[in-house]
Amino acid sequence: MSSSIPFERYDEEFLSLTEQVTSKLRPLDPSTASSTSLPPTAEADADDLLKQMGLEARGVDDAAVKRDLLAKVRVCKTRLANLRDDYESAKNHIDRSSLGLNEDIELGGRNGSNNSGGGRNRTNGSKERLLSNTDTLQSQSDTLANARSIMAETEGV
């Protein structure tokens, strides 16, 4: 199977890219938040690699091999999506930490602090709602971008 050899190389390259992203995510904490971000080239390279893997898999004549290769592509797409989610989760945690929201939440909820600084709690509640709305909008934007890419990929086939 000469077709599986290039596909194995794609798989190895994808593994390398995901390891790069994972190693970049490990040190995420509030003290390094400003200098740490998801490597845009690694993410773009992984997207390109997944497209190439999909094309290669769809080009195989043997139905059983094709099915196996397409399953590998789906697994890789899921891994990349999980890495993106992990990054967004870490980034949101850092954003919330920088605003002091995580401490308020851990102390008893949105406005659960027992101190007399009611104005501060309202401000934190507003910040939390803004962050939540931003998360929702980003999620919707990501969904639309994913739908556009799938539509473009489908048109390309």
Secondary structure, 3 states (H helix, E strand, C coil): CCCHHHHHHHHHHHHHHHHHHHHHHCCCCHHHHHHCCCCHHHHHHHHHHHHHHHHHHHCCCCHHHHHHHHHHHHHHHHHHHHHHHHHHHHHHHHHHHHHCHHHHHHCCCCCCCCCCCHHHHHHHHHHHHHHHHHHHHHHHHHHHHHHHHHHHHHHHC
